[in-house]
Amino acid sequence: MPASILFRKATLVDGSGAPAYTADVHVADSRITRVSDPRPGAGAADRVIDAEGLVLSPGFIDVHSHADNAPFLNTADVSKVTQGVTTEVVGNCGFSLAPVHDAHRDAFRSFTRRIFPPLPFDWSSIEEFFSRTDEAGHVVNVAHLIGHNALRIAAMGLEARAPRLRELEAMRSQLRRALEAGVFGLSTGLIYPPGVFSEAEELVALAEVLPPDRVYATHMRGEGPQLLQSVAEAVHIAERAGCRLQVSHLKATGKQAWGTVSDALEALDAARARGLVAHQDVYPYEAAGTMLTACLPPWFQDGGNRAFLSRLRSEDALARARAELERHDGSWENWVAAAGWDRIVVASSATHRFDGMSLAHIAAKTGASAFDTLVGVLLQEELQVSMTVFAMDEKDIAAAIAHPGSMIGSDGMPPGNGGKPHPRMFGTFPKILAKYVRDSGLLSLPEAIRKMTHLPATAFGIPDRGRVAEGAAADLVLFDAGTVQDHATYEAPDRRAGGIRAVMVNGRIVVEDGEFSGERAGTRLTPA
């Protein structure tokens, strides 16, 4: 790799939201050394890249990723870097891969297996986990959150109850330790076990440990009929704790809730007006993606995998669950009511026999009811099933994307499971540039780049990233604004984006014309 690189005559969109202008950008020793007018003799470099007619911007920051396991894959995860992402925020929705307590190691291992590929879990502390991932290497830069689910399982397993005082203090202690090790904040996943069993006071007690400039990132209690109530709870927790708020993947699921995203944004704006530092992220798709076990009520999740599987074989438990799905009283996130059996599609499963098929389609093939099909799939796959759920409305998506406090996050599932994962893993950022900038004009190019770069760097406190400026880390993406395009689909989710000419991570060009070099040039970041 050349010691110095010059991007000549680039159309520079620097991340600040300012208009584009033409510039030469010089890089050496992993840093941007000069941004200058493109005039002859302005400077030499070991390699000169002709960027005339192309956009040069900061590398994109994916603020909502589940690629915590990526360093352990035998084949490099290129889903993000090939679309221009140079930094990922992982540990979202309460799911981090540490800490792990010996007393609950098996429970943690089996629980995470619902969405992660097999992992050794031969670490306990967050420091040991970081040591393992750092040794394996990172394709892109990584900023970690610590997950509430991981903290809770380490302290008290998967029990459906409030923590005892000593258990709460154990969680707080582990959170302090994680902050000292360099995490950027705390995440929750309040529709998943064991987070679903927690009350607001527990979450306030944890978030109070966060310094004022760290983030409480939350997959809220509900994103359907409960959306506004959930926003109120999230704001309450952050205001009580005195920390920043990040609302994860803001959306309204199910026709009953469509149109309420604007109300949610107004509620967040009111909190911002009171002084709360709050943001939200969004992905540009009408389908969500998560574990298939989330289709069943919260009480079904109590006790971990063994208890869950036992309930799947209990006529009484199944009768109760079926009745609650049909009643849909709004007290929990009911994906079946939000989408319908025909719009819940198996994305990846342990055997892959159901991948790409909706529950309604599987039911029609077998002659079973849709509910019995859900139960049968979970039993046959031993809960190792993820789903894609078509439940959102385009008007809500556009409203969230357009808001000035919104940034972009893929919510990409853990890589390495195969099957037909959500196309957002490979397509999120090019889709924003193609659909919402070039095609519809919902966003200007400088504003879209700001949402992908400087805004997330500022919101999460990610140092030296998000701007093309002298002295900043050389994370850059060069793309053709006229041809940039997502190609990933629900049928072919791993198609790489077009129009991405080059991606630089820490001064190393790792993608050229869509091809990954094989170099793991990323690093684990720590707060400024």
N, C-alpha and C positions, 0 to 999 in steps of 0.2 A: 504494500500500500504506500503511495507517495507520501512524503513527509508533509507536503503542503498541497492544497487543492484550491483552485479558483473557479467559482461559478461566474461565468462571464455574461454580462448583459441580461441578467435575470429580471423578470417582472417580480419584484419583491413585495410580498405581503407579510409584514413583519410580526403579526400577532397582536398588535395593539388595537386594531380596529381602524387604523389610519388608512387612507387610500394607498393603492399600489403605486410603486414607482420603479424605474429601471435602475439597477445597481449591480456592481461587482461585489461578490461576497468571498472573502478570503478565509481559509481554514488552515490551521496548523496545530499540531499537538493537542487534538481533541477540543480546541476552542475556536470560536469565531474571532479572528484577529483584526479584521478590518471590513467595514462596509463603506464603499466609495462610489463616486460617480464613474460610469463606464467610459473612460477616455483612454486613448492609446498610451501605452507606456505606464499605465497606472500601477503596475506591479507584475511580478513574475511568480510562477508556481511550478512545482514538479508535474502537476497535471492541471490542464485547463479544460473545463467542461463548458461547451457552448450552450448556454441557457436562454438564448434569445428566443422570444416567443413562448417561453415556459414560465410557470409560476414557481417561485421558490418561497417556502414558508417554514416556520418552525415545525419540527416533527410533531405529529398529532399525539395528544395525551388521551388515552382511553381511561376514563375515570371510573368505569364500572366493568371489571373483568373478574372471571373466576379461573384464570390460568395459573393458580398458585402451584400446580403440579408440573408446569411446563418444563422446568429444569431437569426433571427426572425422566423425561421421554427420550427414548433412543433416537428418534427422529425429531429434529428441531421443529417446534411449533412456529410455522411461518404465517399463520392466519392473520396476525395483526401487522407484522412488519411489512408484508407485501401490499397492504393498503395504506401505508404511510405512518403507522403508529410507531413511535419510538419510546413511549413510556406507558406502562399499564399500572393502574391502581388495582391491587388484588386484595383478597380477604373480605370481600363484600358479602352482604346479606347474612352476616353472622358466621360465615364459613371461612375460617382460617384453619390451617393445618397444624397449628400448635397454639397453646401448650397441650400436652397429652399426659394425663396422670396414670400411673401404673394400675391403680384400682379400677379405672374405667377405660383402659386401653382397648379392650375388645369391643366395648360399646361404641367407642369413638371410631374404630376401624370399620365396623359393620355399618354404622350410620353414614360415614362419608362415602362408603362404597355405593350408596344409592346414586351418586352423581359423579364421583371421581373414579378413574381407573385404579387398579390395585397399586397400593403404595406400601413401602416397608414399615413406616411408622417406627423406625428404630431411633427416634429422638423423643425427648420429653419437653425440654424447655424451648422457648422461642429462640434463644441464642443458638441452641444445637440445630434447630431447624434452619436458621439462617446460614449457619456454617455449611450445612449440607447443600443448600441451594446455591450458595456462592461458589462452592467447590465445583458444582456441576456446570455452572455458567448460565448466563441469561442472554437470550436473543435480543430482547429490548430491555430498557431500564424498567425497574420494578419499584413501586412504592407500596408498602404493605399497610393494611389495616389489621387490627386484631379483632377476631370474631367473638361476639357474645356467646354464640352457641358453643364454641370451643372452650371459652372460659367456664361456662356453666357445666358442661359435661365433665371437665376436669375437676370441678368442685363438688358436684353432686349427681353426676350421671344424667339420665334422661327422665327423671321423675317429674310428674306433673304437680308441682307444689311450689310455694314460695321458698326461697333459700333461708336456712337458719343463719343466725348472725355470723357464726364462724365461717359458713360457706360463702356468705356475701363478702366477708373480709378476705377470704381466699381469692375470690374473683378480683377484688380491688387490688390486692397485692400483685396478682399476675398481670393485671393491666398496667400497674406502675412499672413492673419489670419490663413489659413489652415497650412502653414508652421510652424507657431508658435504652432499650436495644434499638430504637429507631423507627417504630411504627408511626404512622401519620394520624392515627385516630382509632375510634371504636366503631364497629359495624354491628347492626342487628338485622335479624330476619324473623319478623314477628308473625309470619304464617307457618314457620317451620319449627319442629321440635329441636331443642327444648325452649327456644325463644318464645314460642306461642304460649307457653305456660307462665311467662313473666308478667308482672304488673308494672305500671309506670314508675312506682316508687323504687323498685329494684333498678330500673334503667337510669333513673336520676342519680341514685347512689353510685353507680358506675361512671356515668358521664361526668359527675363532679370531679373525678380524678383527672380528667383531661385538662390540660392548660387551655387558656382562652383561645389560642390560635390553632388548636387541633380540632378535628372534625368528628362529629357524631353523625355517621352515615347510616340511614335506616331504610330497609325494606319494610314499609309500614304495616300496621296491623291489618289493613284491608285497602284494596284499590278498586273495589266495586261500589256497592251502596254505602260502604263505610269510609269512602275516600275522605270526605271533609272532616269526619270525626278523627280519622287517623292523622291527618295533617295537624289538627289541633293538638293531639297527643304528642306528635313529634316536636312541634313548636314548644309545648309546655316543658318537655324534657330538656331541650337545649337551653331555653330561657332560665329554667331552674338551675341547671348545671353551670351556665355561664360559658358555654363553648359554641363552636360553629355548628351549623346544621347543614347536612347534605341529604336531600330527599332522593332516594334511589329510584331510577326508572319511573318517573312520574307518568301515570296513565290512569285511564278509567276503563275498567274491564266489565264487559257485559252491557247490553243495550239499556238496561235499567239505569246505568251510571253514565252513559254517553252524554257529553255536553257539560260535565261537571269539572273538567280540567281547568276551565277558565275560573271557576269559583275557587278551586284549590290554589291557583296562582294568585288570586286576589287575597286569599288568607295569608299566603306566604309574603306577599307585598306588604300587608298590614304589619306582620312581624318584623319585616325589614325596616319599616317606618318607625317601629319602636326601638330599633337599634340592634336587632339580631342579625348576625352575619349568616345568611341562609342562601343556599343555591339548590338547584335540582338538575338531574341529568335525564336524558331521554334517548331512546333509540328509534330509528325511523321505519318501524315495521308495525303491521296490524296484528301480529302474533307475538305472544309471550312464550317463554320456554322455562321449564322447571322440572322437578321430579314428579313422576306420576303418583307417588304416594300422597302428594298434596291434594289430590281429588277427594280424600276422605276427611272426616271431621277431626278437629284437634284432639279430642279424647282418644281417638284411634291410635294416636302417636305415642301415648304414654308408655314408657318402659323400654323403648328401643325396638330393634328388629324382631327379636324373639316374641315379644308381646304382640307386635303388629301382626306377625304371621299367624300367631295363635288366634287372634280376633278374625282374621280372614277365613278361619276354619270354624268359627262359632256362629251358629244360626242366629242366636240372639243378638250378637254384636252386629252382624250383617243386616238384620232386620231393622235395628235402630239406625244404622248408618244410611240405609236406603231411604228410610222415612225422613231423615234430616236433609238428605240431598234433595228430595222432592219438595219438602216444606220450604226450604230456602228462606229462613227468617232474618237473614242479614247479619247474623251474629258472628259469622266466620267467612273466610274467603272460599266461596263455593264455585269452583271452576266449571263444574258440570252445568250449573244454572247460568253461569256467565256466558258459556260458549255453546253448550250442547254436545252430545256424544259424537256427532259427525264432524265437529271442529276441534276435537282433541285427538292429536296424531302422535303415535309413538315415534320419537326421534331416534333413540338408541336404546337397545336392551342387551342383556347379558348374552343371549343366544342370537340376536339379530333377526329372529324369525318374524317379528312384527314390525320392523322398522319401516317407516313411511306409510303405515296404514292407520286410519282413524279407528277409534273404538267401535263406531257404528259399522264400519266396513268389516272389521274382525267379527263382530256379532252376527252380521248377515251371513258371513262365510260359515260360521259354526252353528248357527241356529239358536244361539244362547241370547239372553237379554243383554242389553248394554251394560247394566250393572254387574251381572254375573261375568261378563267379559272383562270388565275392569278387575274384578277379583281374580279371575283366572290368569290374566296376564301378570299381575303382581305376584301370584303364587308361583307360576311357572318360571318367572325371571328372578325370583327371590328378592323382589323389591328393587332390583337394579334396572330401572326403567326411567328414562327421561321423556318428556313430552313437549310438543309444540302446540300452543293453544291459540286459536284465532278468535280474539275477543275484543279488539279495540277498533275505534273509529278514526278515520283519517283526519277529520276536523280537530279532534282532540290532540292528535299527534302534531299537527301543524301549529296549533296554539301553543303547545309546550315548546316546540323547537324555536318558535319566533320570539319567545319571551327573553328579554335581555339577561336574566339571571340563569338561563339554561345553558348547560354544556352537554357534550355528547359522550355517551358511554355505550359500549356494545352489549353489555350483559352477556357476553359470550360464555358458554358453558365450558367446563374443564376440557381441555383437548385430550385426545388419546382414546376416546370411547368408540370411535367409528360410527357407523349408522348414518343417519341423515340429520345432523344437528342443525340448529337454526342458522339461516344464511347470514345473520348479523355477525357471525364469527369472522367471515371473510369480506363482508360488504358494507358495514355500517358507514364508514367515513367517506368512501367514494360515492355512496348513495346520497349522502347529504350534499356533496359537491355537485352531483349530477341532477338530482331531482329537485332539491330545494334551493339551489343557487342558479344553475344554468337553465333548467327547464321551466321552473315555476316563478323564479325571482322572489320567493318568500324571504330569502336572505341575500344580502350582498356578499360578494366573495370575502372582503375584509372582515365582515361580521361573522361569517361562518368560520373563518380561520381563527378569529378571536375565541369563539366558543370551543374550539378544539385545542387551543394552545395556551394563550396567556391567561384566560379566565380560569381554567382548571389549575394551572400552576399557582395562581394567586390564591384560589379558594382552598387548596390542599396544602399550601406552603411548600411546594416542590421547588427546590432552589435551582437557579441557573438555567431553567428551561422555560419554554413558552414564548420567547422573543428571539428575533434575529437582531442581535446587538453585539457590539464589540465586547469581548470578554465572556460572553455566554457560552455554555456548552454547545458543541457543534452537533446538535440533533436537527436534521433538516430533511425536508421532502421536496422533490422537484417533480412537478406534474404538468400535464397539458390540460388546461381548463376546458378546452373544447372537446376533448375526447375522454376525460376521466369518467369512469363508469364502473358500477358494481355489476358483476356477472353471476354472483352466487344466487341460487334459487332454492326453494324448498325441496325441489327434486334433485338438484345438483349443488349442494351447499358449499362445496369446497372449491368452486371456481374462483380463480384469482381476479382481482380487479384489473381493468385496463386504464391506460393513461398515466400510470405511476412510473416515471422515468428513472428516478433514483431515490434511495433512502439512505441517509447517513445517521449512524448512531455513534456518538462520542468520537466524531471525526473520522469514522471508518465507513466507507460506502459498502453497505451490506446487501442492497438490492439495486439491480440495474435492469431496466426494461422488464420488470416483473419477476426476475430470477434472483433467488437468494444465494449469496456467496458461500454460505455455510459457516461464516464466522459469527461467533457469539460475542458481540461487542458491547452488550448491555451490562449494566451493573445494578446492584441494589442501592437505592437512594435512601437517604435519611433526611429528616426535616432541617431546614435552615437554622 
